[in-house]
Amino acid sequence: MIRRGWKKASQGIFLYKLGFLLDQGYTINKSIELVRSQLPQKRREDADHMLEILASGHSVIEIFSPLQLPKEIVSSLSINSANGNLTKSLMENGTFLRKKADWRARLNKAIRYPLFLLFLIVWIAIVFYQFLFPQFSILFSSLDVKTPLFTKWMLMFLGSMPLIGVCFLTLSIASWIVMIVMRKKAKPSTQMDLLMRIPILKQFLLLMNTHFFSVNFGSMLQSGLSVSDALLVMEKHLNKGFFKEESQRLQKGLLNGSELTELLIEKSYFKSELAEIVRFGLAHGELGRELISYGEWVFKELEDKVYSSLQRIQPILFAGIGVFVLLMFASMLLPMFKLMEAL
């Protein structure tokens, strides 16, 4: 029975090592056997199953099924396997998976402590609202002193927190249901258009789309395929999704007499520089090499943007929590000053 639960980092390391050994001249069978010896016992069964799939005459791509790789990684490996660039693709996708695992680990580390503080602050707010503020209200009533306006506002806000929480939860569930329906009913291009309307998400989608297209399309062109044949291979080997539909759109546009650069600019799915790189590469007859180099540069830009965003998350969360704490304590101190004036 195939075991589940390969972590992204483990998948990335496995793919990279496999690609490295293939690059050194080892066969795919020997490479899997060598990497298998370095795996923990619970993962060696998966490697054995991969060897069984390979021995039974299945395609090279099918041997990776025990790893349960993400769809975009499977598509990339399938494309590059078809044009003889599997070795480099294994190393690149292995590196990408390791980077994604690192990004997720950094994100978890960045938000773990602020979320704990937020949970703690919520409990403090409950204590203030349920115990401290009522005592102030009783004392103010007995002394015939008006409650400060800011304290009243804070009491109203704390009292409405359960309602705010219910509304947020309801909105989250509704959004989740809409996303599921959209994924099943709407075309991938429609889904991409909607996601592109989210400013923060658009920046990352542009980089990820551009990287995937540049590296995979460029590798096929560098292997000797024409632009039309490369798009046809992408359509054939990609899972149903955005890039499959995009390959079909580009093919249709080329058949209608449009230039590739015009088709890329027509939709805002990629960075604007991609069309310029394509124009430059076509003019110099080095489109494949130029696209691969550009794709690697885009990946570096994506990595820098992810790390930059992660560095901003924790200070923003701390600042928000700090402001809320100051407001809460200010709302408690103001009544005390008011009482001192009354006395």
Sequence and secondary structure as in RCSB ss.txt:
>XXXX:A:sequence
MIRRGWKKASQGIFLYKLGFLLDQGYTINKSIELVRSQLPQKRREDADHMLEILASGHSVIEIFSPLQLPKEIVS
SLSINSANGNLTKSLMENGTFLRKKADWRARLNKAIRYPLFLLFLIVWIAIVFYQFLFPQFSILFSSLDVKTPLF
TKWMLMFLGSMPLIGVCFLTLSIASWIVMIVMRKKAKPSTQMDLLMRIPILKQFLLLMNTHFFSVNFGSMLQSGL
SVSDALLVMEKHLNKGFFKEESQRLQKGLLNGSELTELLIEKSYFKSELAEIVRFGLAHGELGRELISYGEWVFK
ELEDKVYSSLQRIQPILFAGIGVFVLLMFASMLLPMFKLMEAL
>XXXX:A:secstr
       HHHHHHHHHHHHHHHHTT  HHHHHHHHHTTS HHHHHHHHHHHHHHHTT  TGGGGGGG   HHHHH
HHHHHHHTT HHHHHHHHHHHHHHHHHHHHHHHHHHHHHHHHHHHHHHHHHHIIIIIHHHHHHHHHHHT    HH
HHHHHHHHHHHHHHHHHHHHHHHHHHHHHHHHHHHS HHHHHHHHHTSHHHHHHHHHHHHHHHHHHHHHHHHTT 
 HHHHHHHHHHHS SSHHHHHHHHHHHHHHTT  HHHHHHHSTTS THHHHHHHHHHHHT HHHHHHHHHHHHHH
HHHHHHHHHHHHHHHHHHHHHHHHHHHHHHHHHHHHHHHHHH 
